[in-house]
Amino acid sequence: MPDPNYESKWWGYIYDQMMAEGLQDWVETNRRFYEANLQGVTGPILECACGTGIFLLPLLSAGYDIQGFDISTSMLARLKRKAVEQGLPDIDRRISIQSFESFHYNQPFDAILIPTNSFSMLTTQDAQLKTLRNIHTHLAPGGQLLLDLTLRGPHSLIENVEVIEGNWYTWAHPDTGHPIRQRIDGRFDLTHQLMLDECFIEYDGESEHFPMTGRWILKEEFQLLLRLGGFERWECFGGPDGDPLIVGLDDIHTYWIAYK
């Protein structure tokens, strides 16, 4: 069997540090989109692929009735630890190990979120459609799907056909303080529309590598997926504040609201 995508105990240790070190502005920009569009939502909210809780925990602190799931046990372990440190109650009831395609709840949600380009972790079109149909099923009438999504531009696809060896970065183990070395190598599979990244970890004589495969997507393709997933109305933006979406030659991070 292939190795689980994105799954490693080390990923849970270093993810928050990676976000804070080089991607904090991006995270804050994305958070602004969700906070703005959740205003007025008083019913239950679901976050798909909630990871270590960089979106879920602030929303929970702000008073939203939010639940989340992730397939990574190490990411959820980190989320729970942070929730305890922040004094947030009853976190075990709100978090579960589930997958995009098959998650199940015995209640509808007023809003479902997929932050930080996590939709791209679905590596087949079949998985994408199953996920969107599952989300549509779990939305209450009038509910909305909110997500941010990177659309690939021709420049990045042309320039990155060969294997690109990443740089080594050093993070601190959250318990021991010892250094964790990490790098990501990547290449594009143009035939299957995949980003074939692989993560390498070194720590105190241990080493590991695991796949971080993603599927890139184009604007018209995603709109067709939404339609096939059961959605009839949506909006897409080129920025978190509702900027017009203008697709060019470079990658662009986009923001979507689909309505049930």
RAMOQUI-V994090 format. One record per helix or strand. SS is the DSSP state (a for helix, b for strand). FROM is the first residue (numbers start at 1). TO is the last residue. Records with the same first field share a line. If there is no record, write none. Layout:
SS: FROM-TO, FROM-TO
//
This chain:
a: 9-22, 24-37, 56-61, 73-85, 91-94, 118-121, 125-138, 154-159, 219-228
b: 45-48, 66-70, 95-97, 109-114, 139-151, 164-164, 169-172, 179-186, 188-189, 194-203, 206-215, 217-217, 233-237, 252-259
//
